[in-house]
Amino acid sequence: MRRSSVTSPAGWASKIFAAVAAVALVFTGFKLLPLAIPAATWLLSATYNSFSALQGPPVPVQTADLSGSGPGSLISTTTMPAVTQTWEGRNVRAARVVYRSTSGDTGAPTVVSGSVFTPLGEPPARGWPVVAIGHGTVGIDGPCGPSLSPWLQGALSFVAPLVDRGYAVTVADFEGLGVKGVHPYLDARTAGLNMIDSVRALRHTFPGQVSSTWAAFGHSQGGAAAWAANEQAADYAAEMRFIGAVAAAPAADVAGLVDLAEAGALNNEQRLSMAMIVESAARRHPEIDRDDFRRGAAAEHWAVLTACQGDELLQRSAAAGKLTGDDFVPRTPQAAEALRKLLQQWALPQRALSGPLSVWYGGADGYLDEEWTRAAIAEACAMGGTVTVQLEPDKGHSDVDLGSQLTWLLDRFAGQPVRNDC
């Protein structure tokens, strides 16, 4: 029988790092998302979905408990043959879940989707411990959800080694991705609640087999989500035992992008993100007008810049090369202030931490200014909590030291002491 182990030697974390290195930039960051690899991922997914249809459709998970009605309760859960028929997914038990969650913006109930995984073997006596993964930017439209991709938009190469080691894993799609709705891009509070509820959904999918002990791990958009999940875990999900979170290059506070846009100083990475920020915000907030933030090549190629699939995605690299900083200069100070105010409302930290937090960030990050992250960390420390900080001055946004961060996370399961850099 396969048993879970909570020991976490650095050598094993390095093996996970090697397994995911080829796709980490796609899964976790902005840098490569608009370019060639996600386009290739979409083409492979489309081809594989056609093949997978010949292998049989998804079917309901028989063990699932659909009787609940609160956050994390299931609306539906089905098998994922397109995932388990891949080489990486051959040793995992996988389910796509549609479950109830909560908007961090309004507190209103929502419906979100995601994917959940356990090992194939017999669970340990207390159930499989859980790692909730927060994915990086994959897009802002419903079809962009990782649970709709056989490779989870690259995340499967991160999921599979964790499952092989004896952990259950969740990958929340985040509100508006994977199901109908509007995705509140970079609203970390909402994404954090979606991550917490994905753990509940996992436990309802495989009752009695999954532990209540869980941790969170994310990068970029997902890094902010993991941070927000940490802040909200104690109050929102007191029935579960939260032990810590890794926030790698977290998009904790991006309000400074508006200042750069006003100065015409957005770089290539920031321009692509700004297009998604503006489009997502305009869909939910009537005070945000797209045309106040796009002109020239940005206006001409707007649909291409915010796409996550199809021919438009294949055109993104060429379109991105035509952008300039002037294409995103707000038309009026009032327009700039409206967007800045919204991003400030979403910025982290929001409250004291529920458990230890590890923040990794790079001093050469082309997307997130080092000072933005440093300030967010200082505020989190002032609010109270344990924060381990790893700044690598020469590393960029996607150059995450996954080995050290996984070691830190898995040491939380092993009960090892944690360094506090506050």
Secondary structure, DSSP 8 states (H G I E B T S, - for coil): ---------HHHHHHHHHHHTTTHHHHH-SSSTTSHHHHHHHHHHHHHHHHHHTT----B-TT------STT-EEEEEE-HHHHTSSTTTTEEEEEEEEEEE-TTT--EEEEEEEEEEESS---TT-EEEEEEE-----SSGGG-GGGSTTGGGTHHHHHHHHHHT-EEEEE--TTSSSSS---TT-HHHHHHHHHHHHHHHHHHSTTSEEEEEEEEEETHHHHHHHHHHHHHHHH-TTSEEEEEEEES-----THHHHHHHTT---HHHHHHHHHHHHHHHHH-TT--GGGS--HHHHHTHHHHT--SHHHHHTHHHHHTT--GGGG--SSHHHHHHHHHHHHHH-S--S--SS-EEEEEETT-SSS-HHHHHHHHHHHHHH---EEEEEETT--TT---HHHHHHHHHHHHTT-------
